[in-house]
Amino acid sequence: MKLKFPLKEGEFVKRYKRFFADVVLDGGKTVVAHVPNTGSLKTCLFAGSACLVSESDDPNRKLKATLHFLKTPSSWVGVDTSLPNFLVHQAWEAGQISDWAEFGFAQREFKISKESRLDLVLARDADAFEARTDLHYIEVKNVTYAVDGVARFPDAVTERGQKHLRDLMALRDAGHGAEIVFVIQREDCSSFGPADDIDPEYGRLLREAVARQVRVRALACRIDPATGISLRPDELPLKL
């Protein structure tokens, strides 16, 4: 995925109030960048490390800069939570995931109830989608947290994430396909597992979802500041 905006390298100073980060750009100018991530970014924040930001000339934007990538000692890490949804949809379009080859139709941001929506639903074709037959529901999660080469999710307690797992289990019980895809926006991980130390209930629900035949897939990214970000074709093994 080639990003549609140019990136500028800077020096990360600090994150604060969750959505703000101070970044020093070339020439010594300090800007306040928007951080498009609600998580803790545990294991990602290193003062003085390199980072990549974009800048906007939109007069309606309060913060002109957006933080997209942070450099850790072992990998670039993507912090923009909007990118995984695009990457997964692109993977379906490109036929990258063989399990999805039978599905010729996709709908993003699909509302399954008044209170909940999932990131993607796949169907054999548009008619099957309209008839709500043989649907495959997918929720996508962004992963930035890693410990000793194991990608972990979540990096903060997530009641919303717990609800998504319950939704997927209910859909699977109703006879639909149901899947959660963890997109690991870093290159230094060789496996994936739940962060039980942070949100034990999420870990419990994830294991229950697997037992009830919800598909769990962990996909790592390739990150290149010059060319963009893409999903690796191989899945990471699960440590559940």
C-alpha positions as CSV (number, residue, x, y, z in Angstrom):
1,M,0.0,0.0,0.0
2,K,1.6,3.2,-1.2
3,L,0.6,6.0,1.1
4,K,-1.2,8.8,-0.7
5,F,0.6,11.5,1.2
6,P,4.4,12.3,1.5
7,L,6.0,11.4,4.8
8,K,8.6,13.5,6.6
9,E,11.1,12.1,9.0
10,G,11.3,13.7,12.4
11,E,12.4,13.0,16.0
12,F,9.7,11.8,18.4
13,V,9.8,13.7,21.7
14,K,6.7,12.6,23.7
15,R,3.1,11.6,23.5
16,Y,0.5,13.3,25.8
17,K,-3.3,13.6,26.2
18,R,-3.5,10.4,24.1
19,F,-3.9,12.1,20.7
20,F,-1.0,14.5,20.8
21,A,2.7,14.1,20.2
22,D,5.6,16.5,20.0
23,V,7.8,15.9,17.0
24,V,11.0,17.8,15.9
25,L,11.2,18.1,12.1
26,D,14.3,18.8,10.0
27,G,15.6,22.2,10.8
28,G,14.7,22.0,14.5
29,K,11.0,23.0,14.1
30,T,8.8,21.4,16.8
31,V,5.2,20.5,15.7
32,V,2.3,19.0,17.5
33,A,1.1,15.9,15.6
34,H,-2.2,14.1,15.8
35,V,-1.8,10.5,17.0
36,P,-4.4,8.3,15.3
37,N,-4.4,5.6,17.9
38,T,-6.5,5.2,21.1
39,G,-4.2,2.5,22.6
40,S,-1.4,2.9,25.0
41,L,1.3,2.3,22.4
42,K,3.1,0.3,25.0
43,T,6.6,-0.8,23.7
44,C,6.5,1.8,20.9
45,L,7.3,5.1,22.5
46,F,11.1,6.0,22.7
47,A,12.0,9.6,23.2
48,G,14.6,10.7,20.6
49,S,13.8,8.0,18.1
50,A,12.9,8.5,14.5
51,C,9.3,8.9,13.4
52,L,7.4,9.6,10.2
53,V,4.7,12.2,9.9
54,S,2.5,13.8,7.2
55,E,1.6,17.4,7.0
56,S,-1.7,18.9,5.7
57,D,-2.5,22.4,4.4
58,D,-6.2,22.0,5.2
59,P,-7.2,25.2,6.9
60,N,-9.9,23.4,8.9
61,R,-7.4,21.1,10.6
62,K,-6.3,22.2,14.1
63,L,-3.3,20.0,14.0
64,K,-1.5,20.1,10.6
65,A,0.7,17.0,11.3
66,T,-0.2,13.4,11.7
67,L,2.0,10.7,13.2
68,H,2.1,7.5,11.2
69,F,5.2,5.5,12.1
70,L,7.5,5.2,15.1
71,K,11.0,3.7,15.1
72,T,11.8,1.2,17.9
73,P,15.1,-0.4,18.4
74,S,14.0,-3.5,16.4
75,S,11.4,-2.2,13.9
76,W,9.3,0.5,12.4
77,V,5.8,0.4,13.9
78,G,2.7,1.8,12.3
79,V,0.5,3.6,14.7
80,D,-2.3,4.7,12.3
81,T,-5.3,2.5,13.2
82,S,-7.0,3.2,9.9
83,L,-4.4,1.5,7.8
84,P,-5.2,-2.2,8.7
85,N,-8.7,-2.0,7.3
86,F,-7.4,-0.8,4.0
87,L,-4.7,-3.4,3.9
88,V,-7.1,-6.3,4.6
89,H,-9.6,-5.0,2.0
90,Q,-6.7,-4.7,-0.5
91,A,-5.6,-8.3,0.3
92,W,-9.1,-9.5,-0.6
93,E,-9.1,-7.5,-3.8
94,A,-5.7,-8.9,-4.8
95,G,-6.7,-12.5,-4.0
96,Q,-3.8,-12.6,-1.5
97,I,-5.7,-14.8,1.0
98,S,-6.7,-18.1,-0.5
99,D,-9.5,-18.8,2.0
100,W,-11.4,-15.8,0.6
101,A,-11.2,-16.8,-3.1
102,E,-14.8,-17.9,-3.1
103,F,-16.1,-14.5,-2.2
104,G,-16.6,-12.0,-5.0
105,F,-18.3,-9.3,-3.1
106,A,-17.2,-7.2,-0.1
107,Q,-18.8,-4.5,2.0
108,R,-16.8,-2.5,4.5
109,E,-18.1,-1.1,7.8
110,F,-21.1,-3.4,7.9
111,K,-23.6,-2.7,10.7
112,I,-24.8,-5.9,12.3
113,S,-27.0,-4.2,14.9
114,K,-27.9,-0.8,16.3
115,E,-25.0,-1.0,18.7
116,S,-22.3,-2.8,16.6
117,R,-20.6,-2.9,13.3
118,L,-17.8,-5.1,11.9
119,D,-15.0,-4.0,9.5
120,L,-15.8,-6.2,6.6
121,V,-18.3,-8.7,5.3
122,L,-17.7,-11.0,2.3
123,A,-20.3,-12.8,0.2
124,R,-20.3,-15.0,-2.9
125,D,-21.8,-12.1,-4.9
126,A,-24.0,-9.1,-4.6
127,D,-27.2,-11.2,-4.7
128,A,-26.0,-13.4,-1.9
129,F,-25.1,-10.3,0.1
130,E,-28.6,-8.8,-0.4
131,A,-30.2,-12.2,0.6
132,R,-27.8,-12.4,3.6
133,T,-26.8,-15.9,2.7
134,D,-23.4,-17.6,3.2
135,L,-21.8,-14.4,4.6
136,H,-18.4,-14.2,6.1
137,Y,-17.9,-11.5,8.8
138,I,-14.5,-10.1,9.6
139,E,-13.3,-7.8,12.3
140,V,-9.8,-6.2,11.9
141,K,-7.6,-5.3,14.8
142,N,-4.4,-3.2,14.8
143,V,-1.5,-4.6,16.7
144,T,1.5,-2.5,17.9
145,Y,2.3,-4.1,21.2
146,A,5.1,-6.8,21.2
147,V,7.1,-8.6,23.9
148,D,10.1,-10.8,23.1
149,G,9.1,-11.2,19.5
150,V,5.5,-12.1,20.3
151,A,2.9,-9.6,19.0
152,R,0.2,-9.0,21.7
153,F,-3.3,-7.6,21.7
154,P,-4.7,-5.5,23.2
155,D,-2.3,-2.9,24.7
156,A,-5.1,-1.5,27.0
157,V,-8.4,-3.0,28.3
158,T,-10.9,-3.0,25.5
159,E,-14.5,-3.6,26.3
160,R,-15.3,-2.8,22.6
161,G,-12.9,-5.5,21.5
162,Q,-14.6,-7.9,23.9
163,K,-17.9,-7.1,22.4
164,H,-16.7,-7.8,18.9
165,L,-15.6,-11.3,19.9
166,R,-19.0,-11.9,21.4
167,D,-20.6,-10.7,18.2
168,L,-18.4,-13.0,16.1
169,M,-19.3,-16.0,18.2
170,A,-23.0,-15.2,17.9
171,L,-22.6,-14.9,14.1
172,R,-20.7,-18.2,13.9
173,D,-23.4,-19.9,16.1
174,A,-26.0,-18.6,13.6
175,G,-24.2,-20.4,10.8
176,H,-22.2,-17.6,9.3
177,G,-18.5,-17.4,8.7
178,A,-16.8,-15.3,11.4
179,E,-13.2,-14.2,11.6
180,I,-10.9,-11.8,13.4
181,V,-7.7,-10.6,11.6
182,F,-4.9,-9.1,13.7
183,V,-2.8,-6.9,11.6
184,I,0.7,-6.5,13.2
185,Q,2.1,-3.2,12.1
186,R,5.7,-4.1,12.9
187,E,8.4,-6.4,11.5
188,D,10.0,-7.9,14.6
189,C,7.4,-10.5,15.6
190,S,7.4,-14.2,14.9
191,S,4.1,-15.2,16.6
192,F,0.9,-13.7,18.1
193,G,-1.0,-14.1,21.3
194,P,-3.5,-12.3,23.6
195,A,-2.1,-9.9,26.2
196,D,-3.5,-11.7,29.2
197,D,-1.6,-9.5,31.6
198,I,-3.4,-6.4,30.2
199,D,-6.9,-7.7,29.5
200,P,-7.4,-11.2,30.8
201,E,-11.1,-11.2,29.7
202,Y,-10.2,-10.5,26.1
203,G,-7.8,-13.5,26.2
204,R,-10.5,-15.7,27.7
205,L,-13.0,-14.6,25.0
206,L,-10.4,-15.1,22.2
207,R,-9.8,-18.7,23.3
208,E,-13.5,-19.3,23.6
209,A,-14.0,-17.9,20.1
210,V,-11.4,-20.3,18.7
211,A,-13.2,-23.2,20.4
212,R,-16.5,-22.1,18.8
213,Q,-14.8,-22.0,15.3
214,V,-14.2,-18.3,14.8
215,R,-11.2,-18.1,12.5
216,V,-8.3,-16.2,14.0
217,R,-5.6,-14.9,11.6
218,A,-2.4,-12.9,12.4
219,L,-0.8,-11.1,9.6
220,A,2.4,-9.1,9.9
221,C,3.4,-6.1,7.8
222,R,6.4,-5.0,5.7
223,I,7.1,-1.4,6.4
224,D,9.3,0.7,4.1
225,P,9.3,4.5,4.6
226,A,10.0,4.9,0.9
227,T,7.5,2.5,-0.6
228,G,4.8,2.2,2.1
229,I,3.3,-0.7,4.0
230,S,2.0,-4.1,2.9
231,L,0.8,-7.4,4.4
232,R,3.2,-10.3,4.4
233,P,1.7,-13.4,2.6
234,D,2.4,-15.8,5.5
235,E,0.4,-16.0,8.7
236,L,2.1,-15.8,12.1
237,P,1.6,-18.8,14.3
238,L,-0.8,-18.3,17.3
239,K,0.2,-18.7,20.9
240,L,-3.2,-19.1,22.6
